[in-house]
């Protein structure tokens, strides 16, 4: 089933709007969609595509998303990736290419460090909001 056929529930749009306000991301335009397998990975709960030069982000969540605290953590996690995208793009496009032969190792290391950080921040923010 394609992303365009699946309709985004109103509660999800509302939840994303709330978190956009809480995360001070009002300057971002965020498109939201659903997919049976975001990024062609059936185990993936959500995916964020970032375009920081134009303040645009695209969120895609797995079609079985529910209004639960665990899914809310996924929503916040993906929004944090968008919020953090200017830093990510600077590191990946300016700093890492200057590392010559070490650039691949630096890129992999950065990705391995940022993902747990984003995950823990999303967990903390949702838990603090309870």
N, C-alpha and C positions, 0 to 999 in steps of 0.2 A: 504494500500500500504506500503510495507516495505521500510526502509530507503535506502537499497542498490539499489532499483529500481529507485529511484528519483535521477536525476543528479543535481549536484551543479552547479549553473550558474557561468560563468567565472568572472562576475563582483563581485560576493560574495567572491570568492577566492582572487581576487585582493584587495578588501576592507579589508578583514581580514589581508592580508599581509601588507598593509599600516599601519593598527593599531598595528600589531605586532612590526613593526619598531618604531612607535611613542611611544609605551609603553615599549620599550626596553625588548622585550620578545623573542629575537632571539634564545635563548638557548632552547626554548620550541618547541616540535613537536606538532602540532595541526592538528587533523583530523576533517574534516567537513562533516556533513551529513544533510539530510533533512528528515522530518517525517510529517505525517499528524497530529500527536498529540505527540509532544516531551514529554517523561516521561508519556505517556498514558493520557495526559491532553490536550484536544482539545483547551483550552483557553491559553495554554502556548505558548509564542512566541519563546522562546529559552531555551536551557539547556546546562550547562557546567558540564562535569565530569572531575575531577582533579586527577592526579596521580603525586604529587609533587616529590616523591622519584626518579622518572625516567624522570622528565621534560616532561610529556605527558599530553595533554588535549584533550578532545573530545567535539566538539561543535555540537549541533543538533538544527536546526532552523525549524520552521513550514514551510511547503512546499509552502505556499503562500507568502513567503518573497519577498519584492520589494526593489528596490534601491531608498529608500526615507530617509530623515533625521530621522524619527521616528524609522525605522528599523535599521538605523545605530546606534542609541542609544542602541538598543537591542544587536547588535553585540558587541559594546564596553562593555556593561554591562556584557555579558557572558565572554569576554576576561578578564575583571577585576576580575571576580571570579577565573579564573585560575591563574592570576598573584598573587592574594591574598591567594592562596591555601596553601602555606607553613605556613602562620600565622594561617589560619583556622585549619589546621591539627594539629599544635602544641597545640592550645587552646583546641581542641576537644579530642586529644589523650594523652596529657600530663597534662594540667592544670585541665580540668573539671573532669577527673576520680579521681583526688585527693580530690575532694570536698565531697566525701562520699554521704550522703543523699541529699545534695543540687545539685548534678550533673545534674539531669534532669532540674531543674529550671535554672541552669547556662547555660546549652546547649540551651534551648529555648530562654532565654534572649539574649544570644550572637547572635543567628540566627535572632531574631527580631531587633537587633541593626545593624547587618552587612548589611542586605538587603537594607534598605533605604540609607545607606552610599554608597554602590556600585551604586545604582540607581542615586543618586545625582551626584556622580563623573562622571558617564557616560554622564549624561545630560550636565554637565559643559564642559567636554572635547569635546563633539561634537559641542556644541554651540561656544566654543572658536575657533574651527577650521574653522568656517564659514567665 
